[in-house]
Amino acid sequence: MGKLDNKLSLLLQFIDLIHVGIVICDQSLNDEPIVFANAAIEHITGYKVGEVLGRNCRFLQNGHTHQQGLLNIRQAIKSGIQCREIILNFKKNNSPFLNDITIMPIKENGRNSQYIAGILTEVKINSSQEIAQIPERDHETGLYNYRTFYLKSRELIAEAQSKQKYFAIGIVAVEFHHLIDEVSSYLFINNILTSLSKTFLNEFKSEDVITRLGDKNFLFGLIVDSDNPLWFTKKISKIIADSNKITPVYLAYSSKINYMATLPNIHTHLDQLITQTYKNSFEDCAPRHDALSNQLH
Ligand SMILES: Cc1cc2nc3c(=O)[nH]c(=O)nc-3n(C[C@H](O)[C@H](O)[C@H](O)COP(=O)(O)O)c2cc1C
């Protein structure tokens, strides 16, 4: 027994040393809470182990619950099978990151137990080798994926700096007012957002970079002459109003727009700009999620 304890303690120490995040969720408890998390979770998400225990992992989504990959995760959990998806999550400081998640049921005597393990890795958008397998553009919307957005925005920042122009981040969070049931609303919303994406591509310049972030958010990276946000707000509001004319009344939607332009210098960090613009969008609305309200209080 002593030997087993020893082995277990070594194993736990090892699990805390590895760099991928590991969580174990208990399906027999209400809402599948995390019952174990290793130290890497704090490094990846910014939350301490004690802050994630007892919660369902969805708090990392900050309300972005309509992501395609989540449909697959939900289905895999129901069917008791393994699944791997890249999901947009948010760190404790609100900065978005891509989370490469593998979930797998833990077996006991050859059968699924009540536990599901999750392996979490942050997709490093800065490194050039790693993401070669992810296509540059999302095939559905034609928009850049988040990583391409990131890399191209960094080029724009360098260009803006050399031309002494402003670099701007715009965030458009689309809000639907009358949701119908989960599955059909997902399909409807996806159709609308896909056609909205195409309009954005038509209405903005080809040098501008646009990505769809999570479910209903769009992120814009632009070089602009002035820091006045009005033109952006007006343009987006008109696009949304036009698009609403062809949307069924019960799915009418609006958008929350945040925009921040800055004259970049060598200290300008894209992560910080995105996070700051995100923070602004959260600050003037009621917290939608427990993760967020925990942070605010
Ligand atoms: C072991 C395990 C790990 C998970 N890890 C994450 C995660 O890191 N980020 C995330 O957004 N969702 C994660 N999920 C998925 C959510 O917990 C949840 O299952 C998903 O949002 C779909 O369910 P819902 O529709 O009830 O939200 C994980 C699920 C399990 C079982």
The ligand as an SDF file (V2000), in Angstrom:
LIG
                    3D

 31 33  0  0  0  0  0  0  0  0999 V2000
  -13.0010   16.9220  -19.6370 C   0  0  0  0  0  0  0  0  0  0  0  0
  -13.5940   18.1130  -20.3180 C   0  0  0  0  0  0  0  0  0  0  0  0
  -12.7760   19.2090  -20.6030 C   0  0  0  0  0  0  0  0  0  0  0  0
  -13.2980   20.3290  -21.2440 C   0  0  0  0  0  0  0  0  0  0  0  0
  -12.4790   21.4040  -21.4790 N   0  0  0  0  0  0  0  0  0  0  0  0
  -12.9980   22.5120  -22.0360 C   0  0  0  0  0  0  0  0  0  0  0  0
  -12.1950   23.6630  -22.2350 C   0  0  0  0  0  0  0  0  0  0  0  0
  -11.0270   23.7070  -21.9050 O   0  0  0  0  0  0  0  0  0  0  0  0
  -12.7600   24.7470  -22.8140 N   0  0  0  0  0  0  0  0  0  0  0  0
  -14.0700   24.7510  -23.2230 C   0  0  0  0  0  0  0  0  0  0  0  0
  -14.5220   25.7540  -23.7540 O   0  0  0  0  0  0  0  0  0  0  0  0
  -14.8590   23.6740  -23.0510 N   0  0  0  0  0  0  0  0  0  0  0  0
  -14.3540   22.5640  -22.4770 C   0  0  0  0  0  0  0  0  0  0  0  0
  -15.1540   21.4730  -22.2880 N   0  0  0  0  0  0  0  0  0  0  0  0
  -16.5190   21.4780  -22.8110 C   0  0  0  0  0  0  0  0  0  0  0  0
  -17.5340   22.0780  -21.8620 C   0  0  0  0  0  0  0  0  0  0  0  0
  -17.3470   21.6550  -20.5460 O   0  0  0  0  0  0  0  0  0  0  0  0
  -18.9550   21.6610  -22.3090 C   0  0  0  0  0  0  0  0  0  0  0  0
  -19.0100   20.2810  -22.3610 O   0  0  0  0  0  0  0  0  0  0  0  0
  -19.3010   22.2400  -23.6580 C   0  0  0  0  0  0  0  0  0  0  0  0
  -19.3900   23.6360  -23.5230 O   0  0  0  0  0  0  0  0  0  0  0  0
  -20.6210   21.7210  -24.2390 C   0  0  0  0  0  0  0  0  0  0  0  0
  -21.6170   21.6590  -23.2920 O   0  0  0  0  0  0  0  0  0  0  0  0
  -22.6810   22.8350  -22.9840 P   0  0  0  0  0  0  0  0  0  0  0  0
  -23.5340   22.9710  -24.1770 O   0  0  0  0  0  0  0  0  0  0  0  0
  -23.4190   22.3340  -21.7780 O   0  0  0  0  0  0  0  0  0  0  0  0
  -21.9040   24.0810  -22.6870 O   0  0  0  0  0  0  0  0  0  0  0  0
  -14.6550   20.3480  -21.6330 C   0  0  0  0  0  0  0  0  0  0  0  0
  -15.4700   19.2430  -21.3410 C   0  0  0  0  0  0  0  0  0  0  0  0
  -14.9490   18.1440  -20.6950 C   0  0  0  0  0  0  0  0  0  0  0  0
  -15.8400   16.9820  -20.3800 C   0  0  0  0  0  0  0  0  0  0  0  0
  1  2  1  0
  2  3  1  0
  2 30  2  0
  3  4  2  0
  4  5  1  0
  4 28  1  0
  5  6  2  0
  6  7  1  0
  6 13  1  0
  7  8  2  0
  7  9  1  0
  9 10  1  0
 10 11  2  0
 10 12  1  0
 12 13  2  0
 13 14  1  0
 14 15  1  0
 14 28  1  0
 15 16  1  0
 16 17  1  0
 16 18  1  0
 18 19  1  0
 18 20  1  0
 20 21  1  0
 20 22  1  0
 22 23  1  0
 23 24  1  0
 24 25  2  0
 24 26  1  0
 24 27  1  0
 28 29  2  0
 29 30  1  0
 30 31  1  0
M  END
$$$$
